Amino acid sequence: MANVLIVGKRGRCYRAALRMGHTVFLWSDGPLHESRKEKLAGWVETPFKSCEKGLLTADVDAIQEFNIEFVIAATESSVDIAAMIRKQFKLTGTPLKTTNLLHNKNEMKLEALKHNIPITKFHLISDQDTPEILADKLGLPLVIKPVAESGARGVMVLNNLDEIKLHAKSGLLAEAFVDGTEVSVETFIHNGVPIFHNITEYLHQWKKSIVPAAFEAELLENIININDRVIAGFGVKNGMTHAEFYLTKNGPVFGEMAVRPPGGYYMELIEYAYGFNPWKTYVELETAATPKPLPVKAKKFSCVFMIHPGAGIVDEVSGIALLKELKEVKQFKCKVEPGILVGERDSTSSEVGHVLMSADSREALLEKLKIVENNLVIKMKQ
């Protein structure tokens, strides 16, 4: 067993490490509730934004006292910080040069080109770029996004020159619009070799996804082949990746990849579908352990339905009682009630609740998902 520092407050990650017998330290992006500290050997409560340019001396001194052997990034915003700590203390794991590369969408795509990985056309916008130049280079509609955000934050689809003039600012990344469905691939890697793949099908972006995806064997093989070329090209040796792909008429196109567990409750969906605890496997891979052989095929199907009624004030919520009666519902959370103000949905993680479901067949699962969608109603005030 080892002294392990987990960066990012995801309870299932540090609880998995505790159950495995590790001595666990936690870096939280802000104050920790006292109940969370009871089983921890130590903690840091410094906001991640304070460390964007480098680790603070006080945090380095505190971590020095922990005598850590491994660092695990548990959340999207903790990946670079975990890599900084590895570099500071000369520890194994994904290096900072790799996390920096994957954190910058422009640099990531330039690297992908070096390895002949299929990607959409892209261009980093400069002051010299006019709307006409961008439209001529990439076509319409045009997608723009920040280079260092995830979860679809700041992504806009621009349909004409006026919209490009208004929104396409220097420093943003512009991409040709991809006409195709989107999927993600979750992969566990051990000593540079992928040992588990799951393909998540996006039934409706930001709203509902199903595990595993139901595609022809040839397409599944093609997606995984490109995914593994990305992993090899970027030099990922151990841990977990979450990569996104577009399925176009010309074949799968690589979107982006993160070296961390996915959000969107996909870890729970993997557990329901495949029958193993992916958090335990992730901790094993990040602490130089060898996991037991993982399943090749899913035993069940699972899905997530993300709840967001749109911005405004909630007037009425109905259908919850019926939803709770469905045996396929494994987890349900709804954080709104009449009178609650709901903000705009600005990313995939914006939600007011979610439903996680599992069933023996895809058909049965989709049937029950439709019941949830038809009966869970959140009315907003006019």
Secondary structure as GFF3:
##gff-version 3
##sequence-region A 1 382
A	DSSP	beta_strand	3	7	.	.	.	ID=ss1
A	DSSP	alpha_helix	11	19	.	.	.	ID=ss2
A	DSSP	beta_strand	23	27	.	.	.	ID=ss3
A	DSSP	alpha_helix	34	37	.	.	.	ID=ss4
A	DSSP	beta_strand	42	44	.	.	.	ID=ss5
A	DSSP	three_ten_helix	48	51	.	.	.	ID=ss6
A	DSSP	alpha_helix	57	66	.	.	.	ID=ss7
A	DSSP	beta_strand	70	73	.	.	.	ID=ss8
A	DSSP	three_ten_helix	76	78	.	.	.	ID=ss9
A	DSSP	alpha_helix	79	89	.	.	.	ID=ss10
A	DSSP	alpha_helix	96	103	.	.	.	ID=ss11
A	DSSP	alpha_helix	105	114	.	.	.	ID=ss12
A	DSSP	beta_strand	122	124	.	.	.	ID=ss13
A	DSSP	alpha_helix	131	138	.	.	.	ID=ss14
A	DSSP	beta_strand	142	145	.	.	.	ID=ss15
A	DSSP	beta_strand	156	158	.	.	.	ID=ss16
A	DSSP	alpha_helix	161	167	.	.	.	ID=ss17
A	DSSP	beta_strand	173	176	.	.	.	ID=ss18
A	DSSP	beta_strand	181	190	.	.	.	ID=ss19
A	DSSP	beta_strand	193	204	.	.	.	ID=ss20
A	DSSP	beta_strand	208	211	.	.	.	ID=ss21
A	DSSP	alpha_helix	217	233	.	.	.	ID=ss22
A	DSSP	beta_strand	239	248	.	.	.	ID=ss23
A	DSSP	beta_strand	251	258	.	.	.	ID=ss24
A	DSSP	alpha_helix	266	274	.	.	.	ID=ss25
A	DSSP	alpha_helix	278	286	.	.	.	ID=ss26
A	DSSP	beta_strand	301	307	.	.	.	ID=ss27
A	DSSP	beta_strand	312	318	.	.	.	ID=ss28
A	DSSP	alpha_helix	320	325	.	.	.	ID=ss29
A	DSSP	beta_strand	329	334	.	.	.	ID=ss30
A	DSSP	beta_strand	341	342	.	.	.	ID=ss31
A	DSSP	beta_strand	353	359	.	.	.	ID=ss32
A	DSSP	alpha_helix	362	375	.	.	.	ID=ss33
A	DSSP	beta_strand	377	380	.	.	.	ID=ss34
###
